[in-house]
Amino acid sequence: MSIWLGTNELVAEQITLRPLTLDDAEQLAQVVDNPEPYRWTSGTPTDIASARDWIEKSLADPEHRVAYAVVDNSTGRILGSTSFYEIDAANLSTSIGYTFYAVDAQGTTVNPTAKYLLLKHAFEDCGAVRVVWHTHESNAQSRAAIAKLGATFEGLLRKHRRFGASGATGDVTGWRTTAQYAMTDDDWDHARAALADLAPDIAFLDIRMPGLSGLEAAAAAPHGCRVVFVTAHDEHAVAAFEQAAADYLLKPVSDARLKKCLDRLRQPAQVPDADLLARLHALMAPAPKPEFLRWMRIQVGDTVHLVAVEEVCYFQSADKYTSVLTRDREFLLRTPLKDLIPQLDPDAFWQVHRGTVVNVAQIKAARRDLAGRLQVSLKDRGEVLAVSRAYGHLFRQM
């Protein structure tokens, strides 16, 4: 074993890091169910045989590597593994790596908490002066996580390691360019405070966030973390309460509503009962989608023509009537344009002028004339339609 770093268990409220043993092979084999997200970590175990091989290699050089199982304290389940490696007791330096977690533990506080335990042990218990991380230069997720810890990027190491072993013989399929990060004992005080912030007592989460959604992040939040959802959509309230949210705030949030939320957070946590959830479901059931006009019956003389709305290039107001222009015909509909517009799908038909509504699928281009006025040309008709200033915003990205 490493005399300098030892093999002590490292314990936090949510997880424990304990030395990995061969008895962990069966649980470790269940951590990775899909190898694709772990493609940057060569040799990640996917079955019992590869898990035993991983553990045996981890334990082969105890002076220079200490491997841990990352264990969920509430369930006893192994969530992944991480290691001290390249341990250099003479220079009080070590690396942290060989890290992988189950998908449902990624993006949660598990990794920051594990790193906090490792760094605290290295810097405070063992007097380390330098801790290093290595990761594939293309592993953006890993690089972001390391930088978030407060480590400094030190550069790229070309052809640093063999990468992508394949087959029973472990033939090399390439070489890895490694991104190297490091933290020193001078950085530790600031990093320790930042890591503590990653295990909040209260989390305000927007429903729509990059990466994990707010609902997914709440499901992975550490035990004891009170969650408040901030959303512009009340239909998310049911899902919010199903995640045992302390509250949800509908944008824009008023001062009075925020105060009420904070008052609620000062009270003991309560999980909504089934009756409340049932009432929320009933109150917030989505309204049926509106049925938009699909066909028009237009009489011309003694003949009634059935015209599909999707075949219309554009509608033009004609006093109390509406001109309906298709690719090759023009009809007169005995309905004013203002009464027709609410019956049209607003995603398929844009009003571009007080008296003109155009089929979006028919728009060929929008351009300005010499006087700076915006005009629209169509795919199947030769007319050029004027766009009034009030509707110019529809074409800003065209």
C-alpha atoms as one frame of an Amber mdcrd trajectory, in Angstrom:
protein
   0.000   0.000   0.000   1.047   3.638  -0.323   2.653   4.532   2.992   2.289
   8.253   2.244  -1.369   8.477   1.179  -2.510   5.325   2.973  -5.725   3.439
   2.216  -8.158   5.052   4.611 -11.870   5.326   3.881 -12.847   8.882   2.932
 -16.373   9.670   4.092 -18.901  12.399   3.245 -22.635  12.611   3.981 -23.647
  11.329   0.552 -20.815   8.994  -0.484 -17.864   7.030   0.868 -14.609   6.323
  -0.935 -13.254   2.973   0.259 -10.345   0.960  -1.148 -11.385  -1.187  -4.106
 -11.194  -5.005  -3.669 -11.788  -7.991  -5.919 -15.064  -8.577  -4.072 -16.348
  -5.405  -5.794 -16.071  -6.894  -9.292 -19.741  -7.874  -9.609 -21.045  -4.414
  -8.616 -18.381  -2.595 -10.620 -19.410  -4.553 -13.715 -22.916  -3.061 -13.436
 -21.783   0.581 -13.438 -21.357   0.807 -17.233 -24.308  -0.442 -19.269 -23.412
   1.438 -22.471 -19.694   1.822 -23.311 -20.211   4.757 -25.729 -20.201   7.585
 -23.108 -16.943   6.129 -21.705 -15.052   5.988 -24.986 -12.369   8.369 -23.687
 -11.495   6.033 -20.790  -9.713   2.966 -22.150 -10.504  -0.328 -20.469 -13.583
   0.791 -18.525 -15.135  -2.463 -17.240 -18.405  -3.629 -18.792 -18.712  -7.162
 -17.369 -17.407  -9.176 -14.425 -14.296 -10.404 -16.275 -13.216  -6.907 -17.309
 -14.098  -5.598 -13.839 -11.804  -8.166 -12.217  -9.079  -7.231 -14.692  -9.572
  -3.524 -13.898  -9.337  -4.156 -10.157  -6.284  -6.432 -10.461  -4.440  -3.766
 -12.476  -5.519  -1.129  -9.946  -4.025  -3.151  -7.096  -0.870  -4.284  -8.931
   1.355  -1.378  -7.816   0.102  -0.208  -4.393   3.060   2.129  -3.871   2.005
   4.242  -6.840  -1.779   3.782  -7.059  -4.660   3.675  -4.572  -8.008   2.793
  -6.184 -11.354   3.495  -4.542 -14.917   2.335  -4.940 -17.316   5.293  -4.785
 -20.242   4.069  -2.689 -23.688   5.616  -2.189 -24.147   5.793   1.591 -27.943
   5.485   1.411 -28.036   2.304  -0.694 -24.557   0.768  -0.506 -24.446   0.751
  -4.301 -21.111   1.306  -6.061 -21.542   4.382  -8.276 -18.093   4.211  -9.886
 -14.400   4.290  -9.176 -11.554   6.795  -8.885  -7.869   6.614  -7.957  -4.759
   8.313  -6.739  -2.020   7.294  -9.177   1.542   8.299 -10.121   2.030   8.744
  -6.384   5.377  10.465  -5.732   5.929  10.564  -1.972   9.387  12.109  -2.312
   7.990  15.157  -4.100   4.627  15.187  -2.281   2.804  14.888  -5.599   0.052
  12.647  -6.956  -2.396  12.405  -9.820  -6.149  11.778  -9.619  -7.826   9.787
 -12.359  -9.031   6.436 -13.680 -12.446   7.873 -12.831 -15.795   6.708 -14.165
 -19.339   6.851 -12.828 -22.738   5.394 -13.622 -24.767   7.599 -15.976 -27.262
   8.553 -13.254 -24.418   9.794 -11.032 -22.933  12.019 -13.730 -23.784  15.718
 -13.552 -24.654  15.384  -9.844 -22.640  16.280  -6.732 -21.062  12.799  -6.640
 -17.934  13.712  -8.628 -17.297  17.097  -6.905 -17.771  15.435  -3.508 -15.395
  12.595  -4.383 -12.791  15.061  -5.627 -13.231  17.142  -2.476 -12.528  14.062
  -0.327  -9.437  13.143  -2.369  -8.047  16.679  -2.423  -8.719  17.284   1.268
  -6.967  14.015   2.113  -3.983  14.811  -0.129  -3.485  18.452   0.854  -4.639
  18.532   4.493  -4.018  15.018   5.802  -0.896  14.118   3.824   0.733  17.494
   3.062   0.702  17.197  -0.732   2.000  20.201  -2.652   0.727  19.228  -6.117
  -2.175  17.214  -7.576  -2.413  16.501 -11.320  -5.209  15.416 -13.681  -4.787
  13.890 -17.136  -7.568  13.507 -19.682  -7.935  13.055 -23.425  -7.697  16.407
 -25.209 -11.072  15.710 -26.886 -12.913  14.761 -23.692 -14.752  18.063 -23.282
 -16.953  16.842 -20.419 -13.979  15.694 -18.354 -11.991  18.850 -19.074 -14.901
  21.041 -17.995 -15.343  19.054 -14.779 -11.643  19.331 -13.919 -11.556  23.057
 -14.620 -14.654  23.491 -12.463 -12.705  22.068  -9.528 -10.304  25.002  -9.760
  -7.422  23.189 -11.469  -5.158  25.076 -13.886  -4.655  23.897 -17.470  -0.922
  23.368 -17.992  -0.818  22.252 -21.622  -1.041  19.289 -23.989   1.218  16.234
 -23.830   1.521  14.770 -27.327   1.564  10.978 -27.735   1.411  10.766 -23.977
  -0.271   7.373 -23.677  -1.415   4.390 -25.682  -5.113   4.729 -26.406  -7.915
   2.557 -27.783  -6.613  -0.963 -27.130  -8.682  -3.538 -28.996  -8.951  -7.289
 -29.186  -7.610  -9.990 -26.878  -4.015  -8.978 -27.523  -4.612  -5.342 -26.651
  -3.241  -4.071 -29.946  -2.698  -0.311 -29.906  -5.013   1.589 -32.231  -3.639
   5.035 -31.484  -1.880   7.434 -29.181  -3.522   9.940 -26.903  -2.750  13.631
 -26.725  -3.350  14.422 -23.063  -4.629  17.644 -21.551  -2.844  18.194 -18.230
  -4.324  20.158 -15.309  -2.856  20.727 -11.859  -3.638  22.223  -8.474  -1.066
  23.143  -5.828  -1.351  23.618  -2.093  -1.376  27.379  -2.789  -4.651  26.924
  -4.713  -6.337  24.662  -2.197  -7.973  27.227   0.119  -9.868  28.846  -2.754
 -10.722  25.500  -4.383 -11.998  24.069  -1.093 -14.480  26.937  -0.712 -15.646
  26.534  -4.323 -16.157  22.785  -3.886 -18.230  23.372  -0.771 -20.552  25.538
  -2.894 -21.202  22.548  -5.160 -23.183  20.801  -2.388 -25.956  23.336  -1.766
 -28.685  23.267   0.882 -31.123  24.929  -1.554 -31.064  24.813  -5.362 -33.056
  27.136  -7.644 -33.308  25.275 -10.959 -34.696  26.437 -14.267 -36.740  23.730
 -15.962 -34.873  24.238 -19.227 -31.095  24.200 -18.828 -28.244  23.046 -21.079
 -27.285  19.439 -20.455 -29.478  18.017 -17.696 -32.934  19.549 -17.427 -33.935
  21.061 -14.115 -36.158  18.044 -13.416 -33.271  15.641 -14.098 -30.891  17.693
 -11.947 -33.436  17.678  -9.105 -33.763  13.912  -9.300 -29.976  13.651  -8.870
 -29.701  16.307  -6.147 -27.980  15.226  -2.911 -30.058  14.117   0.033 -31.346
  17.079   1.994 -31.091  19.611  -0.819 -34.318  21.639  -1.104 -35.267  22.357
  -4.721 -37.189  25.318  -6.122 -38.105  25.229  -9.800 -38.170  28.441 -11.809
 -40.238  28.109 -14.966 -42.245  30.026 -17.512 -44.614  27.077 -17.984 -47.155
  26.065 -15.344 -47.527  22.614 -16.867 -44.183  21.738 -15.229 -45.632  22.290
 -11.744 -46.902  18.723 -11.466 -43.501  17.271 -12.385 -41.904  19.733  -9.954
 -43.970  18.512  -7.028 -43.452  14.886  -8.037 -39.743  15.563  -7.553 -40.632
  16.706  -4.001 -39.786  20.282  -4.872 -40.059  22.781  -2.051 -41.807  25.181
  -4.418 -41.943  26.413  -7.983 -41.808  30.002  -9.226 -43.524  31.118 -12.390
 -41.664  33.732 -14.423 -41.678  36.675 -14.081 -41.284  36.276 -10.312 -42.761
  39.020  -8.144 -41.166  40.118  -4.866 -44.243  38.940  -2.952 -44.120  35.465
  -4.551 -40.379  35.127  -3.874 -40.940  36.095  -0.214 -43.622  33.428   0.093
 -41.193  30.889  -1.384 -38.448  31.852   1.085 -40.899  31.608   3.993 -41.789
  28.101   2.831 -38.114  27.136   2.666 -37.721  28.098   6.324 -40.310  25.456
   7.246 -39.578  21.708   7.557 -39.600  19.895   4.225 -42.897  18.296   3.230
 -43.537  15.862   0.405 -46.858  16.569  -1.366 -49.455  13.849  -0.867 -51.095
  11.868  -3.656 -54.327  13.863  -3.440 -52.480  17.144  -4.070 -50.703  15.631
  -7.061 -53.992  14.328  -8.417 -55.573  17.780  -8.102 -52.578  19.366  -9.817
 -52.827  16.876 -12.664 -56.516  17.654 -13.093 -56.029  21.426 -12.941 -53.055
  21.507 -15.237 -54.033  18.957 -17.865 -52.923  20.403 -21.203 -55.611  22.103
 -23.218 -56.492  20.350 -26.479 -54.610  21.679 -29.467 -56.729  23.969 -31.655
 -58.030  22.594 -34.936 -57.003  24.894 -37.758 -58.730  25.236 -41.112 -57.694
  22.509 -43.575 -60.181  22.844 -46.433 -62.222  25.684 -47.964 -65.414  25.331
 -49.995 -65.413  28.165 -52.532 -68.300  28.611 -54.966 -67.592  29.830 -58.496
 -70.817  30.090 -60.473 -72.658  26.804 -60.133 -69.513  24.904 -59.050 -68.172
  24.462 -55.492 -64.388  24.004 -55.393 -62.737  22.190 -52.479 -59.396  23.966
 -51.915 -56.766  22.578 -49.518 -55.404  25.358 -47.303 -51.849  24.008 -47.624
 -52.041  24.588 -51.420 -52.707  28.318 -50.977 -49.714  30.554 -51.792 -51.189
  33.605 -50.087 -54.395  35.325 -49.046 -55.142  38.934 -50.011 -57.838  41.140
 -48.507 -60.464  42.297 -51.035 -62.850  44.606 -49.199 -65.353  42.305 -47.449
 -63.964  39.252 -49.218 -60.612  37.473 -49.458 -58.676  36.573 -52.590 -57.287
  33.035 -52.352 -54.288  32.501 -54.643 -52.984  29.012 -55.346 -50.216  28.046
 -57.767 -52.390  28.376 -60.846 -55.745  29.845 -59.792 -57.373  32.705 -57.938
 -60.619  32.361 -55.988 -62.790  34.823 -54.132 -63.782  33.659 -50.659 -66.863
  35.288 -49.110 -65.119  35.737 -45.748 -63.157  38.842 -44.643 -59.448  38.280
 -44.064 -59.726  39.397 -40.449 -62.216  36.553 -39.805 -60.079  34.039 -41.707
 -56.773  34.711 -39.913 -57.791  33.116 -36.543 -58.658  29.909 -38.425 -55.142
  29.586 -39.942 -52.178  27.847 -38.294 -49.872  30.749 -37.275 -46.810  28.543
 -37.760 -47.790  27.832 -41.376 -49.228  31.212 -42.390 -47.634  34.571 -41.559
 -49.395  37.885 -41.807 -46.893  40.154 -43.573 -49.140  43.139 -44.174 -52.489
  44.384 -42.926 -54.112  42.849 -46.009 -51.764  39.938 -46.799 -51.161  36.502
 -45.260 -48.544  34.266 -46.886 -47.929  30.518 -46.755 -44.492  30.185 -45.094
 -43.672  27.143 -47.235 -44.122  29.335 -50.335 -41.615  32.011 -49.313 -38.629
  31.943 -51.642 -36.719  34.983 -50.374 -37.087  38.293 -48.560 -35.099  41.318
 -49.725 -35.207  45.099 -49.580 -35.779  47.315 -52.630 -33.804  50.489 -53.413
 -36.019  52.453 -51.042 -35.300  50.018 -48.199 -38.754  48.467 -48.208 -38.944
  44.742 -47.441 -40.506  42.466 -50.060 -41.184  38.739 -50.310 -40.913  36.624
 -53.455 -42.746  33.310 -53.790 -41.783  29.906 -55.155 -44.875  29.191 -57.259
 -46.157  32.665 -58.170 -44.504  35.650 -59.765 -45.927  38.376 -57.509 -43.692
  40.250 -55.086 -45.510  40.932 -51.792 -44.859  43.980 -49.639 -43.955  43.434
 -45.984 -45.024  46.220 -43.674 -42.679  47.485 -40.975 -44.800  45.902 -38.233
 -43.997  42.406 -39.564 -40.377  42.940 -40.603 -39.122  41.071 -37.521 -40.307
  37.814 -39.103 -37.490  38.009 -41.660 -34.543  39.284 -39.646 -32.699  35.966
 -39.876 -33.543  35.359 -43.546
